[in-house]
């Protein structure tokens, strides 16, 4: 279903509205959120429970889901886990203000603003009861594996004491049957959404469903939860930093820093100080002590882009850090230990550079083996041309946040497929941006606007 539109009563203009689903048993809370969000030009769909929310998500292409901290039919944690698999590109926010850590809506600030307004509004007694669970879900048993399910609790509305055992038993049976139905619904959807070995659920960062991209996604999911050092290899413009960020996001270090250092962008004389830090007076111009990128990434991930450009003299110091986790600032006699996961990337044939003889050997073989504990090859665009259409659509959608949204004509798409793309995804981004500019006020980018190389004729 396409996105609906709303009319701006002040300007008379029609603006695209984005859809959000509200999942909460509290009708008053849903009303407050609906009022706030519709004022911000959101199309709002309401659900009083998890099963109803899933049905709403199936009927509409939603950008976000707001879920209460308790649902009457499903355990919220289980519900959120399934939603993340079924709709990886949709943002999931908790009504209490918590961020799920998955996809991010471009209008997250509006959603958070609406949540704050709803939370600050006074609650009546009925709404307060409706929002409160009858019993707190019990934690999973100690040592339980990731597949262990927390028990689902069903709400028990206020009622008078029931003396008859038969009536109490009937009510208990009704609650148990409701629980079974809700759990069956969740399990059924979870089985349908669970990725198989042949079709791994794609990550939001990975655009395209070709076989090379499915294999890339599989490798990312395998190694991301570990602290293993990863070497990302691939041609320029394939998106190696995107892969590195996906690895960080899916790891236990996701809430910690993600520090980036491009080894080719910093002069050789300053690279060591930039990486390891320096003390005051360590060299001319060092008027203050400075924390290096490694130390700044403590607890998180350090991404070393273009690692093949690192000078040989500095490679020995980097190897020492990788082996023992200790670093020494330039000009300092003391060493310190840091906990950092290292992800490196290169477009160069690093193994060939490390095994060459004489002047052609520009990379240490021992450092190469220390970095390439888990190598990942990012496919070139020409090796996954089946993804070209979805990539172009995604890029145009991103561009549409800053300029009028444009689309490609069939002739323009055909011209894109005829190109060999030596610059890979980065080149595609530039070609589409150039085409959007050349198209001017037109809503379509035609064949004439698709130009490779210079933007002008001749």
C-alpha positions in Angstrom: 0.0 0.0 0.0 1.4 3.4 -0.9 1.8 6.2 1.6 -1.2 8.3 2.1 -1.4 12.1 1.9 -2.8 14.8 4.2 -3.9 18.3 3.4 -2.2 21.2 5.1 -5.1 23.5 6.0 -2.9 26.6 6.3 -1.0 26.3 3.0 -3.5 24.1 1.0 -0.6 21.9 0.0 -0.8 18.1 0.0 2.0 16.5 2.0 3.0 12.9 2.2 2.1 11.3 5.5 4.0 8.5 7.1 2.3 5.7 8.9 2.8 4.7 12.6 1.2 1.9 14.5 0.3 2.4 18.2 0.2 -0.8 20.2 -1.2 -0.3 23.7 -4.1 -1.6 25.9 -4.5 2.0 27.2 -7.1 3.6 25.1 -6.6 7.0 26.7 -2.8 6.8 25.9 -3.5 5.9 22.3 -5.9 8.9 22.1 -3.2 11.3 23.3 -0.6 9.9 21.0 -3.0 10.0 18.0 -3.8 13.6 18.6 -0.1 14.6 18.9 1.0 12.5 15.9 -1.8 13.6 13.5 -0.8 17.1 14.3 2.6 16.2 13.0 1.1 14.8 9.8 1.4 11.1 10.7 -1.2 8.6 9.6 -2.0 6.7 12.8 -3.2 3.1 13.2 -4.2 1.8 16.6 -4.0 -1.7 18.1 -5.0 -2.8 21.6 -2.6 -5.8 21.6 0.3 -7.4 19.8 -1.8 -9.6 17.5 -3.9 -6.7 16.3 -0.7 -4.6 15.8 0.8 -7.3 13.6 -2.4 -7.3 11.5 -2.2 -3.5 11.2 1.5 -3.8 10.1 0.5 -6.2 7.4 -2.2 -3.8 6.0 0.0 -0.7 5.8 3.6 0.1 5.0 4.5 1.6 8.4 7.6 3.6 9.2 7.4 3.1 12.9 5.8 1.1 15.7 5.2 2.5 19.2 4.6 -0.3 21.7 3.6 0.0 25.3 5.7 -1.6 28.1 2.9 -4.2 28.5 0.5 -5.9 26.1 -2.5 -8.0 27.1 -1.9 -10.9 24.8 1.9 -11.1 24.1 5.1 -10.7 26.1 6.6 -7.4 24.8 10.2 -8.7 24.5 9.1 -11.7 22.4 6.8 -9.4 20.3 9.6 -6.9 19.7 12.1 -9.7 18.6 9.7 -11.0 16.0 8.9 -7.5 14.7 12.7 -6.8 14.3 13.0 -9.9 12.1 9.8 -9.3 10.0 10.3 -5.6 9.5 14.0 -4.8 9.9 13.7 -1.4 8.2 11.0 -0.1 10.6 11.8 1.8 13.8 10.4 0.3 17.0 10.1 2.7 20.0 8.8 1.9 23.5 6.1 4.2 24.9 8.3 4.8 28.0 10.9 6.5 25.6 13.2 3.5 25.1 14.9 3.1 21.7 15.0 -0.4 20.3 18.4 0.1 18.6 17.3 -1.1 15.2 16.4 1.0 12.2 16.1 4.8 12.7 13.2 6.8 11.3 14.2 10.1 9.6 11.4 11.7 11.8 12.4 10.1 15.1 12.3 13.5 16.8 8.6 13.8 16.0 7.9 10.4 17.5 9.8 11.2 20.7 8.1 14.5 21.0 4.7 12.9 20.7 5.7 10.3 23.4 6.8 13.1 25.7 3.6 14.9 25.3 1.5 11.8 25.9 3.5 10.9 29.1 3.2 14.4 30.5 -0.5 14.5 30.1 -2.6 13.6 33.3 -3.9 10.0 33.5 -7.4 9.2 34.7 -8.1 6.2 36.9 -9.4 4.0 34.2 -6.4 4.6 31.9 -4.0 4.0 34.8 -5.6 0.6 35.5 -5.6 -0.3 31.8 -1.9 0.5 31.4 -0.9 -1.6 34.4 -0.2 -5.4 34.1 -2.0 -7.7 36.6 1.3 -9.5 37.2 4.9 -8.7 36.4 6.4 -11.2 33.9 8.9 -13.5 35.6 12.5 -13.3 34.4 13.9 -16.3 32.5 15.6 -18.9 34.7 19.2 -18.5 35.4 21.4 -19.9 32.7 18.5 -20.1 30.2 19.6 -20.0 26.6 18.5 -17.4 24.1 15.6 -19.6 23.0 14.0 -19.7 26.5 10.7 -18.0 26.6 9.5 -15.9 29.5 6.0 -16.8 30.6 3.1 -14.8 29.1 0.9 -13.2 31.7 -2.7 -12.3 30.9 -4.5 -9.4 32.6 -7.0 -10.0 35.3 -9.5 -7.1 35.6 -10.8 -6.0 39.0 -13.6 -8.3 40.1 -15.4 -9.3 43.3 -14.3 -12.5 45.1 -15.8 -15.6 43.5 -16.7 -18.3 46.0 -17.8 -20.9 43.5 -15.0 -23.1 42.4 -16.7 -23.8 39.1 -16.9 -20.2 38.0 -13.2 -19.6 39.1 -12.1 -22.6 37.0 -14.1 -21.4 34.0 -12.4 -18.0 34.1 -9.0 -19.6 34.5 -9.7 -21.8 31.4 -10.7 -18.7 29.4 -7.4 -17.0 30.4 -5.3 -20.0 29.5 -7.0 -20.4 26.1 -6.4 -16.8 25.3 -2.7 -17.2 26.2 -2.4 -20.3 24.0 -4.0 -18.5 21.1 -1.7 -15.5 21.5 1.4 -17.6 21.8 0.3 -19.7 18.8 -0.1 -16.5 16.8 3.4 -15.3 17.8 5.1 -18.7 17.2 3.4 -19.1 13.8 4.6 -15.6 12.7 8.0 -16.2 14.2 8.4 -19.5 12.2 7.3 -17.8 9.0 9.7 -14.9 9.6 12.7 -17.0 10.7 15.5 -16.9 8.0 16.6 -20.1 6.5 20.1 -21.0 5.5 19.3 -20.2 1.9 17.5 -17.0 2.5 19.0 -15.1 5.4 16.9 -12.1 6.7 18.6 -9.0 5.3 20.0 -6.3 7.4 18.7 -2.7 7.0 22.1 -1.5 5.9 22.4 -4.2 3.2 20.3 -3.1 0.2 19.6 -5.9 -2.2 18.7 -9.6 -2.0 21.1 -11.1 -4.5 23.1 -14.2 -3.6 26.3 -12.3 -2.9 24.4 -10.0 -0.5 22.8 -12.9 1.3 26.2 -14.4 1.8 27.6 -11.1 3.0 24.6 -10.8 5.5 25.2 -14.4 6.7 28.9 -13.7 7.4 28.1 -10.4 9.2 25.5 -12.1 11.5 28.0 -14.9 12.3 30.9 -12.8 13.4 29.2 -9.7 14.7 28.4 -11.0 18.3 32.1 -11.9 18.8 35.1 -9.7 19.5 37.0 -11.3 16.6 39.2 -9.0 14.5 37.6 -8.6 11.0 39.3 -7.6 7.7 36.9 -6.2 5.2 38.1 -6.4 1.6 36.5 -4.9 -1.5 36.9 -2.4 -4.2 36.6 1.3 -3.6 33.0 2.4 -3.3 31.5 -0.9 -2.3 30.4 0.1 1.2 33.1 -1.3 3.5 32.3 1.2 6.2 28.6 0.3 6.0 29.6 -3.3 6.7 31.8 -2.2 9.6 29.0 -0.2 11.2 26.6 -3.2 10.8 29.2 -5.4 12.6 29.3 -2.9 15.4 25.5 -2.4 15.6 24.9 -6.2 15.9 27.6 -6.7 18.6 27.5 -6.4 22.3 29.5 -3.2 21.9 26.7 -1.4 20.1 26.2 1.1 23.0 29.9 1.9 23.1 32.0 4.2 20.8 32.6 3.5 17.1 35.8 5.3 16.2 36.9 5.7 12.6 40.4 6.4 11.3 41.3 6.6 7.6 44.9 5.7 7.4 45.3 7.3 4.0 43.8 10.7 5.0 46.4 11.6 7.7 50.0 12.4 7.1 52.5 9.7 8.1 54.2 12.0 10.6 50.9 12.5 12.5 49.3 9.1 12.1 50.9 7.5 15.1 49.9 10.4 17.4 46.3 10.3 16.0 46.1 6.5 16.6 47.8 6.2 20.0 47.5 9.7 21.3 50.3 11.9 22.7 51.4 13.7 25.8 52.0 17.4 26.1 55.4 18.4 24.6 55.9 15.0 22.9 56.7 16.8 19.6 56.7 20.4 18.2 53.2 21.7 18.3 52.0 19.3 21.0 50.8 22.0 23.4 48.2 19.7 25.0 47.9 16.0 25.7 45.5 14.2 23.3 43.6 11.0 23.5 44.1 8.7 20.5 41.5 6.9 18.4 42.3 3.6 20.1 41.8 4.9 23.6 38.7 6.8 22.5 37.1 3.6 21.3 37.6 1.8 24.7 34.8 -0.7 25.2 33.7 -0.3 21.6 35.0 -0.7 18.0 37.9 0.9 16.1 37.5 0.9 12.3 40.7 1.4 10.5 39.9 2.3 6.9 42.5 1.9 4.2 44.8 -0.1 6.5 47.1 -0.9 3.6 48.3 2.7 3.7 49.7 2.4 7.2 53.5 2.9 7.3 55.6 -0.1 8.0 57.1 1.5 11.1 53.7 2.0 12.6 52.5 -1.5 11.7 54.9 -3.0 14.3 53.3 -0.9 17.0 49.8 -1.8 15.8 50.7 -5.5 15.9 51.9 -5.1 19.5 48.5 -3.6 20.4 46.5 -6.3 18.7 48.5 -9.0 20.5 48.4 -7.7 24.1 45.8 -4.9 24.1 48.2 -2.4 25.5 49.1 1.0 24.0 51.6 3.7 24.8 51.0 7.4 24.0 53.6 9.2 22.0 56.0 10.8 24.5 54.7 8.7 27.5 56.6 5.9 29.3 53.5 4.3 30.8 51.4 1.8 29.0 47.6 1.3 29.4 45.3 -1.5 28.6 42.2 -0.9 26.5 39.3 -3.1 25.4 38.8 -2.5 21.7 37.5 -4.6 18.8 39.4 -3.8 15.6 37.8 -3.9 12.2 40.1 -3.0 9.3 39.3 -2.4 5.6 41.2 -2.2 2.4 40.8 -2.1 -1.3 44.3 -3.3 -1.9 45.4 -7.0 -2.3 46.8 -7.0 1.3 47.9 -10.6 1.3 49.9 -10.0 -2.0 51.5 -6.9 -0.5 52.5 -8.9 2.6 54.0 -11.8 0.7 55.9 -9.8 -1.9 59.7 -9.6 -2.0 61.9 -6.5 -1.6 60.5 -3.0 -2.2 57.1 -4.4 -3.2 56.5 -5.8 0.3 54.7 -2.9 1.9 52.7 -4.7 4.6 53.8 -7.0 7.4 52.7 -10.6 7.0 52.3 -11.1 10.7 50.0 -8.1 10.9 48.0 -9.3 7.9 47.4 -12.7 9.6 46.4 -10.9 12.9 43.9 -8.7 11.1 42.5 -11.3 8.8 41.2 -13.6 11.5 37.8 -13.3 9.8 38.0 -11.9 6.3 34.8 -10.5 4.6 34.7 -9.7 0.9 32.2 -7.0 -0.1 31.0 -7.8 -3.6 31.4 -5.3 -6.4 28.3 -3.8 -7.9 28.9 -5.5 -11.3 28.7 -8.8 -9.4 25.3 -8.1 -8.0 23.5 -6.3 -10.8 20.2 -7.8 -9.7 20.4 -5.3 -6.8 20.8 -2.3 -9.0 17.1 -1.4 -9.1 16.6 -1.6 -5.3 19.8 0.3 -4.7 18.7 3.1 -7.0 15.3 3.2 -5.4 16.9 3.4 -1.9 19.3 6.2 -3.0 16.5 8.2 -4.6 14.4 7.8 -1.5 17.2 9.1 0.7 17.7 12.0 -1.7 14.0 12.7 -1.5 14.4 13.8 2.1 16.3 16.9 1.0 14.7 17.6 -2.5 11.6 16.6 -4.3 11.4 12.8 -4.7 12.2 11.7 -8.3 12.0 8.4 -10.1 13.7 6.8 -13.0 12.2 6.2 -16.4 12.4 2.7 -17.9 15.0 4.0 -20.4 17.1 5.5 -17.6 17.0 2.1 -15.7 18.1 0.3 -18.8 21.0 2.7 -19.3 22.1 2.1 -15.7 22.1 -1.7 -16.3 24.4 -1.2 -19.3 27.1 0.4 -17.3 30.0 -1.6 -15.8 30.2 0.5 -12.5 33.9 0.7 -11.8 33.1 3.1 -9.0 30.5 0.7 -7.5 27.7 2.0 -5.2 29.5 5.3 -4.6 29.5 6.0 -8.4 25.8 5.0 -8.6 25.0 7.6 -5.9 26.9 10.3 -7.8 25.2 9.4 -11.1 21.7 9.6 -9.5 22.5 12.8 -7.8 23.8 14.3 -11.0 20.7 13.0 -12.8 18.3 14.5 -10.3 20.0 17.9 -10.7 19.9 17.7 -14.5 16.2 16.8 -14.4 15.4 20.1 -12.8 11.7 20.4 -11.9 10.8 17.2 -13.6 9.7 14.4 -11.3 11.4 11.8 -13.5 15.1 11.2 -14.4 15.3 10.3 -18.0 17.9 8.6 -20.1 19.5 11.9 -21.1 20.0 12.8 -17.5 22.0 9.6 -16.8 25.6 10.6 -17.5 28.8 8.9 -16.6 31.8 11.1 -16.0 31.3 14.8 -16.7 27.9 16.4 -16.0 28.1 18.5 -19.1 28.0 17.5 -22.8 31.0 17.6 -25.1 
